[in-house]
Amino acid sequence: MVVERFTAYHHLRAALALGCAQGVFTFNEYVARRELGAGREHIVALLLAPALAQTLATFWNPADPGRVLGRRPFRVLGMGGQAPLALLALVAALGVTITASPFVAALALASVCGALLIPTQGAILSNNYPAPRRSRRFAAAVTLQATGLVVVSVPLGYALDRHLVAWPHAWFLGAVLAALGYARWGKLRRRRPPPPPAHLVAHRSPWRTLRHDRRFLVFEAAFMVYGIGFLALQPVLPLYLLDELQVDYTQVA
């Protein structure tokens, strides 16, 4: 119970901080194209980089009982991944002109680092939350994160349209909020759980599951087709909204 409460305390605060940061980063591709003249190749790279990183992250299984998960991934990838973005936004806020390429590269790096941490986050929470209350804890964190996103993105879109705030200041704040969220995650630790019985270890391989469970294989194949379609449309949408419909930031929010 102590571990569960400690985990929930930091999990909820991390969710709120990261949700507020996402409220800023909702406008990433729109600011890159409208304010900095990013090309289509920039938008495609920015949106597809985290999806590729998350795919690669699945080949490293943090749920392996031989691993101890602690603070280092969140300090190196989480907080470290936000540092270039914060520095670049600070430089732009001081009046130095920057181009689209370094801005997109910093955004892509931050999103890739965040995507690589997803399996680690899931492993920590699944170990620290008991099964009967796990879904309730997850729901509370997701709700808080979504609330932070909405509370930040809508006023920020309005402010950007009316030049009440310059985008570099907002993105510096977003990077700081994201780093604070990962700092909260860094306080959590999943100690090595007891090793599973030998007959269960053989079933931990995802490839073995796909070979032996045909219904699950069909589901995964269909979900992969859906995912490919989603990824194909993801870069098209902001280009269509900006270039064809000429939407403003409030409408994006």
Secondary structure as UniProt FT lines:
FT   HELIX           2..25
FT   TURN            26..27
FT   HELIX           28..34
FT   TURN            35..36
FT   HELIX           40..57
FT   TURN            58..59
FT   TURN            62..63
FT   TURN            65..66
FT   HELIX           72..73
FT   HELIX           74..79
FT   HELIX           80..93
FT   TURN            94..95
FT   HELIX           100..116
FT   HELIX           118..128
FT   HELIX           131..161
FT   TURN            162..163
FT   HELIX           167..185
FT   TURN            186..187
FT   HELIX           198..201
FT   HELIX           202..204
FT   HELIX           206..212
FT   HELIX           214..233
FT   TURN            234..235
FT   HELIX           236..239
FT   HELIX           240..244
FT   HELIX           249..252
//
